[in-house]
C-alpha cells in the first residue's frame, strides 16, 4: 500500500523549511546592504573560487558599495535598525538550521542522555 | 557440513567453520570497500555547490565532508537495523540470507559503483546495494523472494519523486533568494554574502549523509554476522562495526569524489552563491523530511535534483540537459545493472567457497582494472580547480542580467 500522503508531507515540509531558511538569510543580506555594510568576499578568502574575482574587481565593488552607502536615503537610526533586523534574520535562519540538526540527531541524543 | 536450527525453528545446513570464517571475512572486507566507494561517490552531494561557487576550497571542502561523515556515522544506528527489512522476504516462502548471498549482492553494488565513478556519473550507492541484493536473491531463491510492493513504495517511487521534490524546492528557494536581494537601482546587492551561508548548509548535508549511508554498510555486516550465527538476531550493531564503517566512509570521502564534483558542480549548470545556498538547503530539507517519514533516499539523486532546480530558478542560466539526461539514465540503470551483476555473482557463489573466491578475484580484477584506467586522466585537488575554472570561462554567462522592472526615480 503506497502512502501518497507521506510524499505530499515531504514536499510541503521541505518547501516550507527551505524557503524559511533561504528567505530569512536573503532578507538579512538585503537589510545588511541597506544598513550600508554590503557583504564583500575578498579574493584572499576564496583564492581558488571557480567564480574568479580579481583584486581589481573587488576594489571596484568596494568602491561601488561605499558610494551606495553614502547616497543612502536612510537616516543613521534607520540604518542601525536595518542592521539589527539583518542580524535578527541571520539568527532566525541559524535557528531553523539548528532545528534541522535536531530533527536528525534529537532522538538519538535524547536516548544517549536518557541512557547516561 | 553441519546441521543447525535457527531461532524460528527452521533446520539449515552450514558449511565447515573454516569456510564460514573465510566467507564472513570476505564479506566484511567487501562491505568496507563498498563503504569506501560510497564515500568516493557522495562527497559531491554536499560539497559540489560550495566548491563551484568558491564558498569552500576543494581540499577544505572534501576534508570537512570526511570529518562530518565520520562524526555522522557515530550518531545513529537506526538505518543499520532496518537495512535488510522488507525488500527481501525472509523465512517461510522467502529466502534465507546467507553470507554468500550478501557477498554476491555486494559484488554487484561495488562493481556498478566503480563503473559510474569512472564515468563521472552520479548513481545511487544505496540503490546499487538494493539492486545487488535483489539480483542475488532472485538467483538464490527466485522472484518470490522479492517483496515487490515494498520495492515499489520504498525504493522506486522515492527514487523518482525525491529528485523532483528537491528540484521544485530548490527552484522556489532560488527564486526567493534572488527576488529578495534584487536591486532595481543598480546598487550592490550583497549576494556574495551567500558564500558564508553555504559553508553551513553544505555541512548539514554532509552530516546527514554520514548518519544515513554509513549505516547501510553497518547493516550489511550485522546481517552477515547474524547469518553466520556470530551475533544474535535483533541485537545492536557491534562497536567495532561502527568504528570500521565510519573510518571507511570518511577515508573514501577524503580520497575520492573529485571526478563527480566536476560533473555535479559545473557539468550541469554554473552555480552562483545564492543559487548554491538554495540548492544545499533544498537538499538538506528534502533528506530531513524524507527521513522523518522513513523513506530510504539516495542523497546523490536529491542533490542532483536540487542543482538542476536551482539552475532553472536563476535568470539567464542554462542547464545542460544532455548532462542531466546522462545522470537520469545512470539512475534508471543503477537498480537493474547492479542487480544483473549481483545475480551473476550469486550464480558463481552457488558453487561454494570456490565460487565465492572466484567472485572475489574477478571483483578485485575489475576494480583494479577500472582504477588503473581512471588514473590515465586523473582528477585531483591539484588540478580540479583550474579545470573547473576553465570550463566556467568557456561558457558564456550573462553575469548581471538587467532586471525587467525599472527603478522608480
Interface residues (C-beta under 8 A of the other chain):
Chain A: X1 X2 X3 X6 X7 X9 X10 X11 X13 X14 X15 X17 X18 X19 X21 X22 X23 X25 X26 X27 X29 X30 X32 X33 X38 X39 X40 X41 X46 X47 X48 X49 X50 X51 X52 X53 X61 X64 X65 X68 X93 X94 X97 X100 X101 X103 X104 X105 X108
Chain B: X51 X52 X53 X54 X55 X57 X58 X75 X76 X78 X149 X152 X153 X157 X161 X162 X165 X166 X168 X169 X170 X172 X173 X174 X176 X177 X180 X181 X183 X187 X188 X189 X190 X191 X192 X193 X194 X195 X196 X197 X200 X201 X204 X207 X208 X211 X265 X266 X272 X273 X274 X277 X278 X281 X282 X284 X285 X286 X288 X289 X290 X291 X292 X293 X294 X295 X385 X388 X389 X392 X393
